[in-house]
Each structure stands twice: as structure tokens, then as C-alpha cells.
């Protein structure tokens, strides 16, 4: 099992978020650094992965509604891909 933690206090914009995800999840160079690309890569993920989000309020302060869309995407993926778990 692999776990990453997304700390809303350390993410200040979309670039920070996607750079962190690309690094933490060892995404390929072609990762598009957007929610559609994130969806595609996580839906095809075939190893146990826990994604923990802490300080979501700060993440929302920094990213606005993009944080809501990001969280919804993760929760939707977790429902469809048994390898992915989202913790809040």
C-alpha cells in the first residue's frame, strides 16, 4: 500500500497541486497537469493507494472552486477504482 498526503497549507495554486501529484505518484512526463489527465491516470491505477487530504479549508482558500472539483474527482474515482482510497 502506498499513501500520499496532500496538505492544503503547502499548495498555493493549481501548478503546486499538479506538480506535487506528478512527483508523489511518479506520473509520466506526458501528464497533462489538469483534472482530466489526473482522472485518466488514477482510473488506470492498479496498486493500492491512499490519498489523504489535510487542511482542506486552506486548500480551498488557495484554489477556490478548483479544490471542490479536485475533491469530487478523487471521491468519484475512489468509488469506481477499488485500488484508490481517499481520506479526509
C-alpha positions in Angstrom: 0.0 0.0 0.0 1.2 3.5 -0.8 -0.1 6.7 0.8 0.3 10.3 -0.2 -0.8 13.3 1.8 -2.0 16.5 0.2 -1.5 19.3 2.7 -3.6 22.3 1.8 -1.2 24.6 3.7 1.5 23.7 1.2 -0.5 24.0 -2.0 -0.9 27.6 -3.2 -2.1 27.2 -6.8 -3.0 24.6 -9.4 0.6 24.3 -10.5 1.7 23.3 -7.0 -1.1 20.7 -6.8 -0.3 19.0 -10.0 3.5 19.3 -9.6 3.1 17.5 -6.2 0.8 14.8 -7.6 3.2 14.2 -10.5 6.1 13.8 -8.1 4.3 11.9 -5.4 2.7 9.4 -7.8 5.6 9.2 -10.2 3.4 10.2 -13.1 4.9 10.0 -16.6 6.3 13.1 -18.4 3.2 13.3 -20.5 0.9 14.0 -17.5 -1.2 17.0 -18.6 -1.4 18.6 -15.2 -5.1 19.1 -15.2 -8.1 17.3 -13.7 -8.9 15.3 -16.9 -5.4 14.0 -17.1 -5.4 13.2 -13.3 -8.7 11.3 -13.8 -7.3 9.2 -16.6 -4.1 8.2 -14.7 -5.9 7.4 -11.5 -8.6 5.4 -13.1 -6.0 3.2 -14.6 -4.0 2.9 -11.4 -3.7 -0.8 -10.4 -1.9 -0.6 -7.0 -3.4 0.1 -3.5 -3.2 3.9 -3.0 -4.5 6.0 -0.1 -4.8 9.7 -0.8 -5.1 11.7 2.4 -6.1 15.3 2.3 -5.4 17.5 5.3 -6.2 21.2 5.8 -8.8 21.1 3.1 -10.1 24.5 4.2 -6.7 26.1 3.4 -6.6 24.2 0.1 -10.0 25.7 -0.7 -8.8 29.2 0.3 -5.9 28.8 -2.1 -7.6 27.1 -5.1 -11.2 28.2 -4.7 -13.8 26.0 -6.5 -11.0 24.1 -8.2 -10.4 22.4 -4.8 -14.0 21.3 -4.7 -13.7 19.9 -8.2 -10.5 18.2 -7.3 -12.0 16.6 -4.2 -15.1 15.5 -6.1 -12.9 13.9 -8.8 -11.0 12.0 -6.2 -14.1 10.7 -4.4 -15.7 9.7 -7.7 -12.5 7.8 -8.7 -12.4 6.1 -5.3 -16.0 4.8 -5.9 -15.0 3.3 -9.3 -11.4 2.2 -8.7 -11.1 -0.3 -5.8 -7.4 0.4 -5.6 -7.9 4.1 -4.6 -9.0 5.3 -1.1 -9.5 8.9 -0.2 -9.1 10.0 3.4 -10.1 13.4 4.8 
